[in-house]
Amino acid sequence: MGRGSGTGQPYWFMCSVRRRERVWPHDYPDGHDVVRTGRVRGDPHSVGYGRKLHGGTVQYRCSCGHVGWTNHVDILRAPQEVSDG
């Protein structure tokens, strides 16, 4: 890849369903609220840099019903899901 091909990590975290539904270039990240489920998959070889978490991925649940995993650093700004137990 040459210059100007992008950073590899988007500036804002978005649910992957939201990212697919997005209309470029005028649709900004809104409308899908995410919460962290509390589950983490660790990777001791993962190196954090830029907008990537150090040490693994975090599971999230979106208001659209999607549950996924991400290593985007902005997921740490999302609130932690409250358990019923």
C-alpha positions in Angstrom: 0.0 0.0 0.0 1.2 3.5 -0.8 0.8 6.8 1.0 -2.7 8.1 1.7 -4.2 4.6 2.0 -5.6 5.3 5.6 -4.5 4.5 9.1 -6.2 1.1 9.4 -8.3 2.2 12.4 -11.2 4.6 12.1 -11.2 7.7 14.2 -14.5 6.8 15.9 -15.7 3.5 17.2 -18.9 2.3 15.6 -20.8 -0.9 15.8 -19.9 -3.0 12.7 -23.6 -3.0 11.7 -23.7 0.8 11.9 -20.5 1.0 9.8 -22.1 -1.1 7.1 -25.3 1.0 7.1 -23.3 4.3 6.9 -23.8 6.6 4.0 -20.4 8.1 3.0 -19.2 10.8 3.4 -21.9 12.7 5.4 -23.1 10.2 7.9 -21.3 10.6 11.3 -21.2 8.1 14.1 -24.6 8.4 16.0 -27.7 6.4 16.4 -26.2 3.2 17.8 -25.4 3.2 21.5 -23.0 0.6 22.7 -22.1 -0.8 26.2 -19.3 -3.0 27.2 -20.4 -6.5 28.4 -17.3 -7.0 30.6 -15.8 -9.8 28.6 -12.3 -9.4 27.4 -10.1 -11.6 25.2 -6.5 -11.1 26.1 -3.6 -11.3 23.6 -0.2 -11.0 25.3 1.4 -10.3 21.9 -1.0 -7.4 21.0 0.7 -4.1 21.0 -1.3 -1.0 21.5 -0.7 2.0 19.2 -2.7 4.9 18.0 -6.4 4.0 18.3 -5.8 0.3 19.1 -6.0 -1.2 22.6 -3.0 -2.8 24.2 -3.5 -6.4 25.3 -6.6 -7.7 23.5 -10.2 -7.1 22.5 -13.3 -6.1 24.4 -16.9 -7.4 23.8 -19.7 -4.9 23.3 -23.4 -4.9 22.8 -25.1 -2.4 20.5 -28.6 -1.0 20.8 -29.3 -2.5 17.4 -28.9 -6.0 19.0 -25.4 -6.7 17.5 -22.8 -8.2 19.9 -19.2 -8.0 18.7 -15.6 -7.7 19.7 -13.3 -4.7 19.1 -9.8 -3.5 19.9 -10.6 0.2 19.2 -9.5 2.4 22.0 -12.8 4.4 22.1 -14.7 1.4 23.4 -13.3 2.3 26.8 -15.5 5.4 26.7 -18.6 3.2 26.5 -20.4 2.5 29.8 -20.1 -0.9 31.4 -23.3 -3.0 31.1 -25.0 -3.5 34.5 -25.8 -7.2 35.3 -29.1 -8.3 36.7 -27.5 -10.5 39.3 
